[in-house]
Amino acid sequence: MESRFLFGVMILYVFIMYGCRKVVVLQAQNFPLVDISLDSLRENGNRIIFSPSSGEFIFEVHSSNGFGKAIISLIRGPWPAKVCFHLYLHGLESFSINNGLFVLNTSILSYPPYSVLCEINTVGQDSREPLVETSPYWMSVDKVSIGNVISEVPLQNGYVEVVIPKIVFESEPEILYIEWVDFLR
């Protein structure tokens, strides 16, 4: 009788453990996975933190030297509806993203009224075309303050948020190349 009870408990344990393992595996397969490679010559003082949430990827770029570049590879899962970069810099002389077809470049002027400029060029071509805010290629850029202090350029308590337009992901790129330059280096 006791051995039947132990055998039943062991069978139940195996079913529970096997069932839990399947749930964990299924959730892991649906979770997005990216690989971030910093440029080895410029990675000193740079780090990127990836924070996925439902329908949004946030990449936090911390750069003590003010410039760098990285390759972001999508290993598993689709690109979400919203992808943005939080650049912890003093300002933004340049931020570019290359999806293999075209390169978008944006910047914030370092003097009032701190206008945002955005340009596009096809990969392999040197000439850039300026964009207007109504363009589907326009990268939205905002200065975001942390805490109660409103931070102007040069940013002391905050970051620059760059929202990548959806058109960058229409070709379903597996790799994105990004570069950033702080105007105070």
Summary of the structure (lengths in Angstrom):
residues: 185
radius of gyration: 22.3
end to end distance: 77.3
largest distance: 84.8
contacts: 500
relative contact order: 0.18
helix: 18%
strand: 43%
